Amino acid sequence: MTVSYDFIKACRGEETTRTPVWFMRQAGRYLPEYRAVRKNYTFLEMCQKPEVACEVTLQPIDLLGFDAAILFSDILVPFSPMGLDIDFNPAPVISNPVRTRAAVEALRTDAAQETTYVYDAIKLIKSELVSRKVPLIGFSGAPFTLASYAVEGGGSKSYTQLKRMMYADTPLFNELMHKFVIVTADYLNRQIAAGADAIQIFDSWGGILSKQDYETFVLPHMKALMMQINRTVPVIFFIGNNAHLLEAQLSTGADVMGLDWRVDFAAARTLMGNRAVQGNLDPTFLYASPALLKERILEILRANAGRPGHIFNLGHGITPETPVDNVRLAVETVHEFRG
């Protein structure tokens, strides 16, 4: 069944009744209601219990009126069934990082079949969203961002281990990326089969690479991934710190280009042509005074110049201490805009 919500229409570059808005990490620590639930579970338990994932996914829809829900989960959910020992303390830590050929070869590529709780959560959320008349976004990490965590063993400032593999043993890096392409495509297609109305791919750390390196080492794998995804639903592709990577991002063929806050919105819209875009308020601007916040949001909306295919969002995920009243103001400001 074709979903006619404004969010889906915007993804397709069609005219909408108003600019749709949702925020990355909109279900999370900034909400007192989320923190109340979190007291009873570990983070992984929340991801693995469909009824809990459903509850926190719905919170920002009911409380703040976003135009799309995004599945409460984590991009690293496939790691454990792939054979990676992962824990959240609270940041992700992988105790057996992938740095040798033996480690790469040992990674399973049938991992997506074991994350049934994700697909069960999607089905449950979808049943609850029918009355709310809101679509659901599924998501995954991009192969490069997943590889960064797998090789580094967690977050990193320099990404030395990852870049060493990429530059010094490119065939091994390509093999690792190929495995993540297989797992990610399967994982996303299962989410779509479960009922996700759109999907977003997060290449959060793609911007650590130069334009040349991204196009050489990463882009071929992203294009391969796009070829394997069920394209019956819109695909949003987000790269963190992507101002220098817009052409590469566009060439993947994704339906919607996610823009981080360092991108000039008007220039990006011109470059993207008729392709839909998503973004791009700095998440920390939500700490500004209500008057300043409203004006910055209006600047972005005006920069769109009335063109169809704009989904208002942040340039990255919402931060934990964000004032809820400012989030509400942001949603209301976008909904009230007519320009």
Residue frames as qw, qx, qy, qz and C-alpha x, y, z in Angstrom:
[[0.000, 0.888, 0.460, 0.000, 0.00, 0.00, 0.00],
 [0.393, 0.467, -0.024, 0.792, 1.32, 3.43, -0.91],
 [0.352, -0.609, -0.456, 0.546, 1.68, 5.72, 2.10],
 [0.236, 0.760, 0.317, 0.516, 0.49, 9.26, 1.40],
 [0.472, -0.766, -0.202, 0.388, 2.00, 11.00, 4.41],
 [0.192, 0.972, -0.137, -0.018, 3.81, 14.32, 3.86],
 [0.466, -0.640, 0.578, 0.200, 7.08, 12.75, 4.99],
 [0.686, 0.113, 0.665, 0.272, 6.90, 10.08, 2.28],
 [0.466, 0.836, 0.275, 0.093, 5.79, 12.62, -0.32],
 [0.071, -0.941, 0.307, 0.123, 8.77, 14.82, 0.57],
 [0.610, -0.357, 0.656, 0.265, 11.12, 11.85, 0.24],
 [0.613, 0.397, 0.618, 0.291, 9.79, 11.40, -3.29],
 [0.222, -0.102, 0.233, 0.941, 10.22, 15.10, -4.10],
 [0.064, -0.592, -0.689, -0.413, 6.46, 15.67, -4.28],
 [0.183, -0.510, 0.046, -0.839, 4.44, 18.64, -3.07],
 [0.363, -0.305, -0.801, 0.365, 3.33, 18.51, 0.58],
 [0.241, -0.842, -0.419, -0.240, 0.77, 20.37, 2.68],
 [0.307, -0.918, 0.235, -0.086, 3.58, 21.49, 5.02],
 [0.380, 0.594, -0.685, 0.182, 7.26, 20.78, 5.57],
 [0.898, -0.335, -0.280, -0.052, 7.55, 17.47, 7.46],
 [0.002, 0.733, -0.550, 0.400, 9.91, 17.35, 10.44],
 [0.925, -0.353, -0.138, 0.033, 11.57, 14.64, 12.47],
 [0.091, -0.853, 0.498, -0.131, 14.85, 14.62, 14.43],
 [0.710, 0.244, -0.638, 0.172, 17.63, 12.07, 14.48],
 [0.341, -0.038, -0.762, 0.549, 17.72, 10.45, 17.95],
 [0.370, -0.422, -0.085, -0.823, 14.30, 11.95, 18.66],
 [0.854, -0.428, -0.218, -0.202, 13.54, 8.97, 20.92],
 [0.693, 0.213, -0.449, 0.523, 16.16, 9.32, 23.59],
 [0.517, -0.266, -0.529, 0.618, 17.74, 10.78, 26.68],
 [0.001, -0.187, 0.040, -0.982, 16.46, 14.36, 26.35],
 [0.571, -0.395, -0.371, -0.616, 12.95, 13.10, 27.19],
 [0.354, -0.368, 0.649, -0.564, 12.12, 12.52, 30.89],
 [0.890, 0.059, 0.133, -0.433, 9.67, 9.84, 29.78],
 [0.779, 0.418, -0.461, 0.075, 12.52, 7.98, 28.07],
 [0.138, 0.494, -0.696, 0.503, 14.74, 8.23, 31.15],
 [0.659, -0.239, 0.419, -0.578, 11.94, 6.81, 33.28],
 [0.961, 0.190, -0.076, -0.184, 11.81, 3.72, 31.07],
 [0.559, 0.585, -0.530, 0.254, 15.61, 3.50, 30.84],
 [0.335, -0.567, 0.589, -0.468, 15.89, 3.04, 34.62],
 [0.858, -0.098, 0.376, -0.335, 14.43, -0.44, 34.26],
 [0.928, 0.311, 0.166, 0.124, 16.62, -1.81, 31.46],
 [0.481, -0.389, 0.410, 0.670, 20.09, -1.79, 29.99],
 [0.303, 0.557, -0.281, -0.721, 20.39, -0.09, 26.63],
 [0.172, 0.177, -0.892, -0.378, 20.68, -3.42, 24.81],
 [0.129, 0.336, 0.896, -0.261, 17.66, -4.78, 26.66],
 [0.324, 0.600, 0.226, -0.695, 15.65, -1.80, 25.42],
 [0.311, 0.460, -0.575, -0.601, 16.70, -2.55, 21.86],
 [0.169, 0.105, -0.968, -0.151, 15.98, -6.26, 22.22],
 [0.155, 0.403, 0.813, -0.391, 12.51, -6.02, 23.81],
 [0.097, 0.408, 0.592, 0.689, 9.99, -5.09, 21.09],
 [0.253, -0.803, -0.536, -0.068, 7.43, -3.74, 23.54],
 [0.422, -0.682, -0.072, 0.593, 10.02, -1.41, 25.10],
 [0.318, -0.056, 0.448, 0.834, 11.41, -0.31, 21.73],
 [0.012, -0.612, -0.646, -0.456, 7.83, 0.40, 20.68],
 [0.325, -0.820, -0.406, 0.241, 7.09, 2.47, 23.78],
 [0.362, -0.607, 0.102, 0.700, 10.09, 4.75, 23.40],
 [0.274, 0.178, 0.592, 0.737, 9.68, 5.03, 19.63],
 [0.077, -0.711, -0.619, -0.325, 6.16, 6.39, 20.15],
 [0.370, -0.629, -0.361, 0.581, 7.06, 8.86, 22.92],
 [0.162, -0.319, 0.159, 0.920, 8.25, 11.76, 20.70],
 [0.085, -0.334, -0.690, -0.637, 5.31, 11.24, 18.36],
 [0.342, -0.682, -0.645, -0.035, 2.75, 11.52, 21.15],
 [0.418, -0.647, -0.259, 0.583, 4.56, 14.23, 23.10],
 [0.207, -0.530, 0.213, 0.794, 5.93, 16.47, 20.36],
 [0.594, 0.665, 0.283, -0.355, 4.08, 15.77, 17.13],
 [0.162, -0.463, 0.677, 0.549, 6.89, 14.73, 14.78],
 [0.689, 0.420, -0.153, -0.571, 5.84, 13.71, 11.27],
 [0.795, 0.258, -0.547, -0.053, 7.77, 10.42, 11.25],
 [0.767, -0.561, 0.298, -0.090, 8.78, 7.89, 13.86],
 [0.483, 0.571, -0.663, 0.037, 12.18, 6.23, 13.77],
 [0.897, -0.188, -0.399, 0.011, 12.72, 2.78, 15.17],
 [0.393, -0.796, 0.423, -0.182, 14.43, 2.82, 18.56],
 [0.978, 0.030, 0.018, 0.204, 17.53, 0.69, 18.08],
 [0.317, -0.779, 0.393, 0.371, 21.25, 1.10, 17.40],
 [0.595, 0.658, -0.389, -0.250, 23.39, 0.83, 14.28],
 [0.103, 0.505, -0.852, 0.096, 25.58, -1.79, 15.97],
 [0.807, -0.081, 0.347, -0.470, 22.77, -4.29, 16.64],
 [0.915, 0.328, -0.203, -0.115, 24.09, -6.70, 13.94],
 [0.157, 0.705, -0.662, 0.198, 27.54, -6.88, 15.54],
 [0.555, -0.344, 0.689, -0.315, 26.87, -9.61, 18.09],
 [0.894, 0.230, 0.356, -0.146, 25.42, -12.15, 15.62],
 [0.603, 0.733, -0.312, 0.038, 28.31, -11.34, 13.28],
 [0.879, -0.055, -0.309, 0.359, 30.67, -12.58, 16.00],
 [0.238, 0.514, -0.280, 0.775, 31.72, -9.30, 17.62],
 [0.464, -0.483, -0.632, 0.388, 31.67, -9.00, 21.41],
 [0.045, 0.505, 0.089, 0.858, 29.99, -5.64, 22.03],
 [0.335, -0.596, -0.618, 0.387, 28.92, -3.84, 25.16],
 [0.052, 0.766, 0.166, 0.619, 27.71, -0.31, 25.88],
 [0.626, -0.419, -0.432, 0.495, 29.44, 1.46, 28.79],
 [0.591, 0.504, 0.469, -0.420, 27.63, 3.71, 27.81],
 [0.403, 0.667, -0.431, -0.455, 29.55, 4.12, 24.53],
 [0.977, 0.170, -0.061, -0.114, 30.03, 0.98, 22.45],
 [0.218, -0.670, 0.707, 0.058, 33.10, -1.13, 23.19],
 [0.927, 0.257, -0.225, -0.156, 34.10, -4.11, 21.03],
 [0.617, -0.633, 0.467, 0.031, 36.44, -6.41, 22.94],
 [0.714, -0.029, 0.599, 0.363, 37.54, -8.38, 19.86],
 [0.302, 0.770, -0.123, -0.549, 38.25, -5.70, 17.21],
 [0.863, 0.391, 0.299, 0.117, 38.71, -6.81, 13.62],
 [0.020, -0.889, 0.361, 0.280, 42.32, -6.14, 12.60],
 [0.279, -0.365, 0.838, 0.295, 43.55, -9.32, 10.90],
 [0.453, 0.139, -0.653, -0.591, 42.54, -11.40, 7.92],
 [0.249, -0.162, -0.946, 0.133, 41.49, -14.22, 10.23],
 [0.105, 0.374, 0.560, -0.732, 39.21, -11.84, 12.12],
 [0.406, 0.322, -0.225, -0.825, 37.61, -10.56, 8.92],
 [0.418, 0.084, -0.829, -0.361, 37.09, -14.05, 7.56],
 [0.126, -0.197, -0.902, 0.363, 35.47, -15.14, 10.83],
 [0.306, 0.210, 0.235, -0.899, 32.70, -12.52, 10.57],
 [0.324, 0.383, 0.865, 0.020, 29.31, -14.04, 9.75],
 [0.108, 0.030, -0.335, -0.935, 27.26, -12.53, 6.94],
 [0.368, -0.417, -0.749, -0.360, 23.95, -14.19, 7.91],
 [0.158, -0.097, -0.598, 0.779, 23.65, -12.09, 11.05],
 [0.334, -0.093, -0.074, -0.935, 20.46, -10.26, 10.04],
 [0.622, -0.236, -0.655, -0.359, 18.38, -13.41, 10.40],
 [0.518, -0.249, -0.695, 0.432, 19.13, -13.43, 14.14],
 [0.014, -0.070, -0.284, 0.956, 17.92, -9.91, 14.92],
 [0.158, -0.484, -0.791, -0.339, 14.27, -10.94, 14.83],
 [0.216, -0.637, -0.525, 0.521, 13.46, -8.64, 17.75],
 [0.054, -0.297, 0.189, 0.934, 14.09, -5.67, 15.43],
 [0.218, -0.149, -0.687, -0.677, 11.52, -6.87, 12.91],
 [0.299, -0.538, -0.781, 0.106, 9.08, -7.78, 15.68],
 [0.164, -0.513, -0.285, 0.793, 9.46, -4.24, 17.05],
 [0.079, 0.105, -0.416, -0.900, 8.76, -2.76, 13.62],
 [0.282, -0.363, -0.802, -0.381, 5.56, -4.79, 13.28],
 [0.305, -0.589, -0.640, 0.387, 4.42, -3.76, 16.75],
 [0.121, -0.409, -0.038, 0.904, 5.24, -0.08, 16.18],
 [0.119, -0.076, -0.598, -0.789, 3.47, -0.10, 12.82],
 [0.277, -0.519, -0.799, -0.120, 0.31, -1.44, 14.45],
 [0.269, -0.638, -0.429, 0.580, 0.43, 1.44, 16.93],
 [0.136, -0.295, 0.216, 0.921, 1.15, 4.07, 14.28],
 [0.055, 0.431, 0.770, 0.467, -1.97, 3.31, 12.26],
 [0.176, -0.825, -0.532, 0.076, -4.16, 5.38, 14.57],
 [0.332, -0.692, 0.018, 0.640, -1.48, 8.07, 14.86],
 [0.607, 0.767, 0.198, 0.060, -1.22, 8.34, 11.06],
 [0.109, -0.864, 0.464, 0.161, 2.58, 8.54, 11.11],
 [0.863, 0.382, -0.330, 0.020, 5.08, 6.54, 9.01],
 [0.774, -0.560, 0.257, 0.144, 8.01, 4.57, 10.43],
 [0.413, 0.772, -0.484, 0.021, 11.68, 4.89, 9.48],
 [0.949, -0.232, 0.064, 0.204, 13.98, 1.90, 9.82],
 [0.148, 0.917, -0.370, 0.016, 17.74, 2.35, 9.72],
 [0.941, -0.087, -0.013, 0.328, 21.23, 0.94, 9.69],
 [0.314, -0.744, 0.334, 0.487, 24.81, 2.08, 9.82],
 [0.643, 0.697, -0.275, -0.162, 26.69, 2.45, 6.55],
 [0.953, 0.069, -0.172, 0.240, 29.44, -0.12, 5.87],
 [0.445, 0.523, -0.335, 0.645, 32.25, 2.39, 6.47],
 [0.368, -0.603, 0.300, -0.641, 30.90, 3.58, 9.81],
 [0.948, -0.264, 0.023, -0.178, 30.28, -0.02, 10.89],
 [0.839, 0.274, -0.254, 0.395, 33.83, -0.90, 9.85],
 [0.110, 0.669, -0.353, 0.645, 35.19, 2.01, 11.88],
 [0.660, -0.522, 0.291, -0.455, 33.66, 0.64, 15.07],
 [0.999, -0.016, -0.028, -0.010, 34.64, -2.94, 14.27],
 [0.729, 0.404, -0.264, 0.486, 38.29, -2.13, 13.55],
 [0.035, 0.619, -0.353, 0.700, 38.83, 0.56, 16.17],
 [0.396, -0.211, -0.822, 0.351, 37.00, -1.38, 18.88],
 [0.125, -0.733, -0.525, 0.415, 34.74, 1.60, 19.57],
 [0.213, 0.970, 0.116, -0.011, 34.80, 5.31, 18.96],
 [0.726, -0.062, 0.112, 0.675, 37.99, 7.04, 17.86],
 [0.005, 0.884, 0.010, -0.468, 39.51, 10.46, 17.32],
 [0.040, -0.630, 0.589, 0.504, 42.17, 9.50, 14.78],
 [0.900, 0.317, 0.133, -0.268, 40.81, 6.27, 13.22],
 [0.018, -0.688, 0.698, 0.197, 44.39, 5.08, 12.88],
 [0.485, -0.083, 0.871, 0.003, 43.62, 1.37, 12.89],
 [0.623, 0.593, 0.473, -0.190, 40.88, 1.71, 10.30],
 [0.385, 0.871, -0.208, -0.225, 42.89, 3.94, 7.98],
 [0.240, -0.551, 0.781, 0.170, 45.94, 1.70, 8.35],
 [0.581, 0.183, 0.793, 0.027, 43.92, -1.24, 7.04],
 [0.526, 0.774, 0.281, -0.214, 42.33, 0.88, 4.30],
 [0.250, 0.881, -0.360, -0.180, 45.65, 2.24, 3.01],
 [0.154, -0.578, 0.799, 0.058, 48.09, -0.58, 3.80],
 [0.202, 0.048, 0.974, 0.089, 45.90, -3.62, 3.09],
 [0.439, 0.186, -0.121, -0.871, 43.18, -2.41, 0.76],
 [0.513, -0.029, -0.780, -0.358, 42.11, -5.94, -0.32],
 [0.271, -0.248, -0.838, 0.403, 41.43, -6.84, 3.33],
 [0.163, 0.271, 0.281, -0.906, 39.56, -3.56, 3.85],
 [0.475, 0.118, -0.444, -0.751, 37.46, -4.28, 0.77],
 [0.438, -0.135, -0.887, -0.057, 36.67, -7.76, 2.04],
 [0.098, -0.302, -0.672, 0.669, 35.53, -6.30, 5.36],
 [0.298, 0.263, 0.001, -0.918, 33.40, -3.68, 3.61],
 [0.456, 0.018, -0.716, -0.528, 31.89, -6.33, 1.34],
 [0.300, -0.260, -0.890, 0.225, 30.77, -8.31, 4.37],
 [0.058, 0.379, 0.452, -0.805, 29.14, -5.25, 5.88],
 [0.367, 0.162, -0.376, -0.836, 27.38, -4.57, 2.57],
 [0.423, -0.133, -0.863, -0.244, 25.89, -8.08, 2.61],
 [0.225, -0.355, -0.771, 0.479, 24.78, -7.86, 6.25],
 [0.103, 0.328, 0.198, -0.918, 23.41, -4.32, 5.91],
 [0.389, 0.051, -0.531, -0.752, 21.43, -5.02, 2.75],
 [0.424, -0.252, -0.868, -0.058, 19.86, -8.12, 4.35],
 [0.180, -0.348, -0.611, 0.687, 19.17, -6.23, 7.58],
 [0.212, 0.263, -0.009, -0.941, 17.47, -3.32, 5.80],
 [0.426, -0.029, -0.677, -0.599, 15.47, -5.53, 3.47],
 [0.351, -0.326, -0.860, 0.175, 14.13, -7.44, 6.46],
 [0.007, -0.366, -0.404, 0.838, 13.11, -4.16, 8.08],
 [0.334, 0.160, -0.338, -0.865, 11.30, -3.16, 4.89],
 [0.430, -0.150, -0.842, -0.289, 9.57, -6.55, 4.76],
 [0.241, -0.359, -0.762, 0.483, 8.47, -6.04, 8.37],
 [0.024, 0.830, 0.556, 0.037, 6.78, -2.77, 7.42],
 [0.320, -0.513, 0.010, 0.796, 9.26, 0.12, 7.54],
 [0.427, 0.831, 0.337, -0.114, 7.95, 2.94, 5.33],
 [0.393, 0.855, -0.283, 0.185, 11.43, 4.39, 4.69],
 [0.868, -0.293, -0.095, 0.390, 14.98, 3.65, 5.73],
 [0.060, 0.960, -0.264, 0.070, 17.93, 5.82, 6.66],
 [0.889, 0.084, -0.172, 0.415, 21.57, 4.81, 6.29],
 [0.317, -0.939, 0.120, 0.058, 23.94, 6.55, 8.70],
 [0.779, 0.285, -0.175, 0.531, 27.53, 7.08, 7.56],
 [0.398, -0.905, -0.128, 0.084, 28.26, 9.06, 10.70],
 [0.535, -0.635, 0.323, 0.455, 32.03, 8.94, 10.29],
 [0.715, 0.503, 0.345, 0.341, 32.24, 9.19, 6.49],
 [0.160, 0.972, -0.001, 0.172, 33.35, 12.81, 6.78],
 [0.597, -0.669, 0.342, 0.281, 36.69, 11.85, 8.35],
 [0.694, 0.089, 0.509, 0.500, 37.88, 10.99, 4.84],
 [0.015, 0.430, -0.296, -0.853, 38.92, 13.34, 2.09],
 [0.690, 0.472, 0.028, -0.548, 36.76, 13.53, -1.01],
 [0.469, 0.511, -0.687, -0.216, 39.32, 11.50, -2.96],
 [0.008, -0.198, 0.950, -0.242, 39.55, 8.76, -0.34],
 [0.556, 0.229, 0.556, -0.575, 35.80, 8.50, 0.13],
 [0.697, 0.515, -0.161, -0.472, 35.28, 8.16, -3.61],
 [0.395, 0.485, -0.777, -0.075, 38.11, 5.63, -3.94],
 [0.121, 0.157, -0.933, 0.301, 37.62, 3.40, -0.90],
 [0.267, 0.233, 0.714, -0.604, 33.99, 3.82, 0.20],
 [0.494, 0.365, -0.063, -0.787, 31.77, 4.94, -2.65],
 [0.443, 0.173, -0.790, -0.387, 31.95, 1.69, -4.65],
 [0.148, -0.156, -0.932, 0.292, 30.68, -0.20, -1.60],
 [0.280, 0.357, 0.414, -0.789, 27.88, 2.32, -1.01],
 [0.507, 0.312, -0.392, -0.701, 26.76, 1.96, -4.62],
 [0.354, 0.044, -0.929, -0.101, 26.82, -1.83, -4.23],
 [0.053, 0.250, 0.781, -0.570, 24.67, -1.54, -1.11],
 [0.406, 0.363, 0.093, -0.833, 22.14, 0.69, -2.85],
 [0.467, 0.221, -0.682, -0.518, 21.85, -1.87, -5.64],
 [0.321, -0.066, -0.940, 0.091, 20.91, -4.59, -3.13],
 [0.164, 0.210, 0.584, -0.767, 18.29, -2.67, -1.13],
 [0.147, 0.581, 0.788, 0.141, 14.60, -3.10, -1.85],
 [0.107, -0.042, 0.056, 0.992, 13.85, 0.32, -3.36],
 [0.189, -0.596, -0.696, -0.354, 10.08, 0.13, -2.94],
 [0.363, -0.862, -0.299, 0.190, 10.51, 2.54, -0.01],
 [0.237, 0.917, -0.188, 0.261, 12.55, 5.78, 0.08],
 [0.825, -0.152, -0.200, 0.507, 16.19, 5.58, 1.12],
 [0.105, -0.982, 0.107, -0.112, 17.74, 8.48, 3.06],
 [0.829, 0.108, -0.204, 0.509, 21.52, 8.64, 3.07],
 [0.272, -0.956, 0.066, -0.088, 23.24, 10.71, 5.76],
 [0.753, 0.197, -0.271, 0.567, 26.97, 11.40, 5.98],
 [0.441, -0.828, -0.159, 0.309, 28.33, 13.26, 8.99],
 [0.260, -0.704, 0.294, 0.591, 30.51, 16.30, 8.17],
 [0.660, 0.321, 0.626, 0.265, 29.61, 15.91, 4.50],
 [0.205, 0.860, 0.011, -0.468, 30.14, 19.38, 3.02],
 [0.042, 0.614, -0.651, -0.444, 33.00, 18.09, 0.82],
 [0.231, -0.033, 0.964, 0.126, 31.20, 14.84, -0.06],
 [0.535, 0.417, 0.313, -0.664, 27.93, 16.06, -1.56],
 [0.545, 0.470, -0.496, -0.486, 28.74, 14.94, -5.10],
 [0.187, 0.194, -0.962, 0.045, 29.75, 11.49, -3.89],
 [0.305, 0.204, 0.739, -0.565, 26.65, 11.26, -1.74],
 [0.572, 0.462, 0.013, -0.677, 24.43, 12.26, -4.65],
 [0.435, 0.423, -0.708, -0.362, 26.02, 9.66, -6.93],
 [0.192, -0.071, 0.948, -0.243, 24.89, 6.79, -4.67],
 [0.316, -0.233, -0.695, -0.603, 21.38, 7.22, -6.02],
 [0.098, -0.365, -0.777, 0.503, 19.68, 7.49, -2.62],
 [0.011, 0.730, 0.598, 0.331, 16.28, 9.19, -2.69],
 [0.270, -0.947, -0.100, -0.141, 17.04, 11.74, 0.05],
 [0.587, 0.381, -0.356, 0.620, 20.34, 13.43, 0.83],
 [0.558, -0.752, -0.289, 0.197, 20.89, 14.09, 4.55],
 [0.351, 0.709, -0.158, 0.591, 22.78, 17.36, 5.14],
 [0.587, -0.405, -0.438, 0.547, 24.85, 18.06, 8.20],
 [0.102, -0.923, -0.287, 0.237, 24.79, 21.55, 9.74],
 [0.370, -0.555, 0.312, 0.677, 28.09, 22.63, 8.19],
 [0.354, 0.305, 0.678, 0.567, 26.57, 22.47, 4.71],
 [0.187, 0.235, -0.020, -0.954, 25.21, 25.65, 3.14],
 [0.496, 0.358, 0.743, -0.270, 21.59, 24.65, 2.65],
 [0.506, 0.737, 0.067, -0.444, 20.78, 26.83, -0.36],
 [0.187, 0.633, -0.679, -0.321, 23.95, 25.79, -2.21],
 [0.276, -0.095, 0.956, -0.030, 23.28, 22.12, -1.48],
 [0.556, 0.508, 0.544, -0.370, 19.73, 22.38, -2.79],
 [0.442, 0.748, -0.263, -0.420, 21.02, 23.85, -6.02],
 [0.021, 0.474, -0.866, -0.162, 23.60, 21.09, -6.36],
 [0.370, 0.074, 0.906, -0.191, 21.06, 18.35, -5.61],
 [0.226, -0.057, -0.615, -0.754, 18.63, 19.55, -8.27],
 [0.661, -0.277, -0.280, -0.638, 15.34, 17.70, -7.89],
 [0.586, -0.060, -0.771, 0.241, 16.70, 15.24, -5.31],
 [0.547, -0.765, -0.236, -0.245, 15.02, 15.50, -1.90],
 [0.348, 0.424, -0.540, 0.638, 17.10, 16.78, 1.01],
 [0.657, -0.631, -0.411, -0.012, 16.93, 16.44, 4.78],
 [0.569, -0.128, -0.301, 0.755, 18.34, 18.85, 7.34],
 [0.776, 0.184, -0.380, 0.469, 20.05, 20.78, 8.63],
 [0.327, -0.864, 0.101, -0.370, 19.89, 22.62, 11.96],
 [0.301, 0.409, -0.725, 0.465, 22.90, 22.33, 14.28],
 [0.601, -0.435, -0.671, -0.002, 21.65, 20.11, 17.14],
 [0.422, -0.305, -0.447, 0.727, 23.18, 22.42, 19.74],
 [0.082, -0.247, -0.165, -0.952, 21.18, 25.34, 18.35],
 [0.528, -0.525, -0.603, -0.286, 18.27, 23.80, 20.26],
 [0.513, -0.425, -0.455, 0.591, 19.91, 25.33, 23.38],
 [0.161, 0.223, 0.100, 0.956, 19.47, 28.85, 21.99],
 [0.259, 0.265, 0.416, -0.831, 16.85, 31.33, 23.15],
 [0.493, 0.494, 0.709, -0.102, 13.41, 30.65, 21.69],
 [0.345, 0.861, 0.037, -0.373, 13.57, 33.78, 19.54],
 [0.013, 0.662, -0.659, -0.356, 17.00, 32.96, 18.11],
 [0.403, -0.002, 0.911, 0.082, 16.08, 29.30, 17.59],
 [0.513, 0.640, 0.527, -0.221, 12.92, 30.22, 15.71],
 [0.280, 0.852, -0.214, -0.387, 14.78, 32.66, 13.46],
 [0.139, -0.474, 0.819, 0.293, 17.45, 30.09, 12.57],
 [0.472, 0.256, 0.844, -0.019, 14.80, 27.51, 11.70],
 [0.447, 0.794, 0.289, -0.294, 13.03, 30.05, 9.51],
 [0.058, 0.747, -0.507, -0.426, 16.32, 30.86, 7.75],
 [0.278, -0.153, 0.920, 0.232, 16.68, 27.22, 6.72],
 [0.437, 0.532, 0.712, -0.140, 13.06, 26.99, 5.62],
 [0.313, 0.862, 0.014, -0.398, 13.38, 30.18, 3.58],
 [0.105, -0.577, 0.696, 0.414, 16.59, 28.92, 2.01],
 [0.458, 0.177, 0.864, 0.107, 14.58, 26.03, 0.62],
 [0.166, 0.260, -0.296, -0.904, 12.68, 28.67, -1.41],
 [0.699, 0.224, 0.204, -0.648, 9.47, 26.66, -1.54],
 [0.455, 0.357, -0.751, -0.318, 10.97, 23.76, -3.47],
 [0.919, -0.214, -0.042, -0.329, 9.32, 20.35, -2.88],
 [0.884, 0.148, -0.379, 0.232, 11.34, 17.58, -1.31],
 [0.128, 0.535, -0.525, 0.650, 12.52, 19.14, 1.95],
 [0.737, -0.485, -0.470, 0.021, 12.38, 17.25, 5.25],
 [0.106, -0.811, 0.333, -0.469, 13.36, 19.44, 8.19],
 [0.910, -0.269, -0.257, 0.185, 15.80, 17.74, 10.55],
 [0.431, -0.828, 0.287, 0.215, 18.93, 18.32, 12.55],
 [0.481, 0.714, -0.506, -0.049, 22.41, 18.11, 11.06],
 [0.356, 0.203, -0.882, 0.232, 23.12, 15.25, 13.49],
 [0.489, -0.443, -0.752, -0.004, 21.44, 13.58, 16.45],
 [0.366, -0.799, -0.054, -0.474, 19.69, 15.48, 19.22],
 [0.336, 0.355, -0.681, 0.545, 21.85, 15.78, 22.36],
 [0.432, -0.350, -0.808, 0.197, 20.83, 14.47, 25.83],
 [0.189, -0.416, -0.461, 0.761, 20.45, 17.80, 27.65],
 [0.012, -0.268, -0.443, -0.855, 18.34, 19.49, 24.97],
 [0.286, 0.164, 0.469, -0.820, 15.41, 21.47, 26.43],
 [0.256, 0.382, 0.882, 0.104, 12.19, 19.69, 25.53],
 [0.212, 0.794, 0.354, -0.447, 10.33, 23.01, 25.20],
 [0.063, 0.647, -0.433, -0.624, 12.75, 24.07, 22.48],
 [0.164, 0.011, 0.924, 0.345, 12.17, 20.81, 20.61],
 [0.228, 0.634, 0.718, -0.178, 8.45, 21.47, 20.78],
 [0.126, 0.803, 0.000, -0.583, 9.00, 25.03, 19.55],
 [0.090, -0.386, 0.712, 0.579, 11.08, 23.73, 16.64],
 [0.196, 0.298, 0.914, 0.194, 8.35, 21.33, 15.52],
 [0.171, 0.775, 0.512, -0.329, 5.67, 24.00, 15.84],
 [0.006, 0.711, -0.245, -0.660, 7.77, 26.54, 13.92],
 [0.106, -0.149, 0.829, 0.528, 8.27, 24.16, 11.01],
 [0.156, 0.474, 0.866, 0.038, 4.61, 23.20, 10.94],
 [0.102, 0.813, 0.358, -0.448, 3.44, 26.81, 11.00],
 [0.166, -0.472, 0.416, 0.760, 5.77, 27.94, 8.21],
 [0.613, 0.626, 0.481, 0.035, 4.24, 28.79, 4.86],
 [0.098, -0.766, 0.291, 0.564, 6.65, 30.15, 2.34]]
